[in-house]
Amino acid sequence: DKKNKRGRKKGVSKKLRGRDFLGEGVDVIIEGNKRGKGKPEAPWENDLRKGRYSLALDKALSRGLPSVTILSLLIALRHRSALRSALQGRDETTVQPIFKWVMKHITDPRYVKVCVDAALLLLDIYSEHLGGSSELTQMTKLLHRRVRKEVERSQQAIQTSGMLEMLMVEMA
């Protein structure tokens, strides 16, 4: 009650209660278990948190961060329904890093879902500009080739799987 009279709220006093208690008959006190702030936030994380999605994506791609980090950012954007807004409003030079990242990782099974979502959005947003931009046209053709090649590989894998199933049935 005295703590409440001095201006401290009940929840704060309950939170702080027992922090200095060491226990009865404590033999060893382990140091270093203090909770600090943790590691500092990356600039792109700050932009993501504040809703500057395009800027967050640009910063993450320009810094050469690991692919898993970019994947995490794209997944976070997708969960916030902000992937379209992060990809919109770009010119020829600012859309290139995204196209290149998607083309590079679209064949990786771990990245396929997000890459396909991003690629479909990119094509939806920028398809009207294909005739006016040779760079954009070239990147779209490269993306098409990569996807077509990956589809052929997956068809071969399905055929091989079917043959193996037939062999397994015959052996049983």
Contacts in CASP RR format, 6 or more apart in sequence:
PFRMAT RR
TARGET T0000
AUTHOR 0000-0000-0000
METHOD contacts of the structure
MODEL  1
DKKNKRGRKKGVSKKLRGRDFLGEGVDVIIEGNKRGKGKPEAPWENDLRK
GRYSLALDKALSRGLPSVTILSLLIALRHRSALRSALQGRDETTVQPIFK
WVMKHITDPRYVKVCVDAALLLLDIYSEHLGGSSELTQMTKLLHRRVRKE
VERSQQAIQTSGMLEMLMVEMA
3 13 0 8 1.000
4 10 0 8 1.000
4 13 0 8 1.000
22 29 0 8 1.000
41 49 0 8 1.000
43 59 0 8 1.000
44 55 0 8 1.000
44 56 0 8 1.000
44 57 0 8 1.000
44 59 0 8 1.000
44 60 0 8 1.000
44 63 0 8 1.000
44 65 0 8 1.000
44 73 0 8 1.000
45 56 0 8 1.000
47 53 0 8 1.000
47 55 0 8 1.000
47 56 0 8 1.000
47 59 0 8 1.000
48 56 0 8 1.000
48 73 0 8 1.000
48 76 0 8 1.000
48 77 0 8 1.000
51 82 0 8 1.000
53 77 0 8 1.000
53 80 0 8 1.000
53 82 0 8 1.000
53 85 0 8 1.000
53 86 0 8 1.000
54 85 0 8 1.000
54 86 0 8 1.000
54 87 0 8 1.000
54 88 0 8 1.000
54 89 0 8 1.000
54 90 0 8 1.000
56 73 0 8 1.000
56 77 0 8 1.000
56 86 0 8 1.000
57 73 0 8 1.000
57 74 0 8 1.000
57 77 0 8 1.000
57 86 0 8 1.000
57 87 0 8 1.000
57 98 0 8 1.000
58 94 0 8 1.000
58 97 0 8 1.000
60 69 0 8 1.000
60 70 0 8 1.000
60 73 0 8 1.000
61 70 0 8 1.000
61 97 0 8 1.000
61 98 0 8 1.000
61 101 0 8 1.000
62 97 0 8 1.000
67 101 0 8 1.000
67 105 0 8 1.000
67 111 0 8 1.000
70 101 0 8 1.000
71 105 0 8 1.000
71 110 0 8 1.000
71 111 0 8 1.000
71 114 0 8 1.000
74 83 0 8 1.000
74 114 0 8 1.000
74 117 0 8 1.000
74 118 0 8 1.000
75 114 0 8 1.000
77 83 0 8 1.000
77 86 0 8 1.000
78 114 0 8 1.000
78 117 0 8 1.000
83 117 0 8 1.000
83 118 0 8 1.000
83 121 0 8 1.000
84 121 0 8 1.000
84 125 0 8 1.000
87 95 0 8 1.000
87 98 0 8 1.000
87 118 0 8 1.000
87 121 0 8 1.000
87 122 0 8 1.000
87 125 0 8 1.000
88 125 0 8 1.000
89 125 0 8 1.000
90 98 0 8 1.000
90 126 0 8 1.000
92 133 0 8 1.000
92 135 0 8 1.000
92 136 0 8 1.000
95 122 0 8 1.000
95 126 0 8 1.000
95 136 0 8 1.000
96 135 0 8 1.000
96 139 0 8 1.000
98 118 0 8 1.000
98 122 0 8 1.000
99 122 0 8 1.000
99 136 0 8 1.000
99 139 0 8 1.000
99 143 0 8 1.000
100 139 0 8 1.000
102 115 0 8 1.000
102 118 0 8 1.000
102 119 0 8 1.000
102 122 0 8 1.000
102 143 0 8 1.000
103 139 0 8 1.000
103 142 0 8 1.000
103 143 0 8 1.000
103 146 0 8 1.000
105 111 0 8 1.000
105 115 0 8 1.000
106 112 0 8 1.000
106 115 0 8 1.000
106 116 0 8 1.000
106 119 0 8 1.000
106 143 0 8 1.000
106 146 0 8 1.000
106 147 0 8 1.000
106 150 0 8 1.000
107 146 0 8 1.000
107 149 0 8 1.000
107 150 0 8 1.000
108 115 0 8 1.000
119 143 0 8 1.000
119 147 0 8 1.000
123 140 0 8 1.000
126 136 0 8 1.000
129 136 0 8 1.000
130 136 0 8 1.000
130 137 0 8 1.000
130 140 0 8 1.000
131 137 0 8 1.000
END
